[in-house]
Amino acid sequence: MPELTLESAFVVAIVFAAIMTVGFAWRERRWGPALMMVGIVGFLAIIAYGIVPRF
């Protein structure tokens, strides 16, 4: 399994921030809240991947 370096975590965080921003801009449309949720879950996944010990 590849290691999550600071640089790769930064790039992934930028991607999820962009998804969350688009979702916030489209909050009145059908996919807006779903995109915001994907962004939030993505940030939580980055945190969880860094915390969970790898065997």
Secondary structure as a PSIPRED ss2 file (coil, helix, strand):
# PSIPRED VFORMAT (PSIPRED V4.0)

   1 M C   1.000  0.000  0.000
   2 P C   1.000  0.000  0.000
   3 E C   1.000  0.000  0.000
   4 L C   1.000  0.000  0.000
   5 T C   1.000  0.000  0.000
   6 L H   0.000  1.000  0.000
   7 E H   0.000  1.000  0.000
   8 S H   0.000  1.000  0.000
   9 A H   0.000  1.000  0.000
  10 F H   0.000  1.000  0.000
  11 V H   0.000  1.000  0.000
  12 V H   0.000  1.000  0.000
  13 A H   0.000  1.000  0.000
  14 I H   0.000  1.000  0.000
  15 V H   0.000  1.000  0.000
  16 F H   0.000  1.000  0.000
  17 A H   0.000  1.000  0.000
  18 A H   0.000  1.000  0.000
  19 I H   0.000  1.000  0.000
  20 M H   0.000  1.000  0.000
  21 T H   0.000  1.000  0.000
  22 V H   0.000  1.000  0.000
  23 G H   0.000  1.000  0.000
  24 F H   0.000  1.000  0.000
  25 A H   0.000  1.000  0.000
  26 W C   1.000  0.000  0.000
  27 R C   1.000  0.000  0.000
  28 E C   1.000  0.000  0.000
  29 R C   1.000  0.000  0.000
  30 R C   1.000  0.000  0.000
  31 W C   1.000  0.000  0.000
  32 G H   0.000  1.000  0.000
  33 P H   0.000  1.000  0.000
  34 A H   0.000  1.000  0.000
  35 L H   0.000  1.000  0.000
  36 M H   0.000  1.000  0.000
  37 M H   0.000  1.000  0.000
  38 V H   0.000  1.000  0.000
  39 G H   0.000  1.000  0.000
  40 I H   0.000  1.000  0.000
  41 V H   0.000  1.000  0.000
  42 G H   0.000  1.000  0.000
  43 F H   0.000  1.000  0.000
  44 L H   0.000  1.000  0.000
  45 A H   0.000  1.000  0.000
  46 I H   0.000  1.000  0.000
  47 I H   0.000  1.000  0.000
  48 A H   0.000  1.000  0.000
  49 Y H   0.000  1.000  0.000
  50 G H   0.000  1.000  0.000
  51 I H   0.000  1.000  0.000
  52 V C   1.000  0.000  0.000
  53 P C   1.000  0.000  0.000
  54 R C   1.000  0.000  0.000
  55 F C   1.000  0.000  0.000
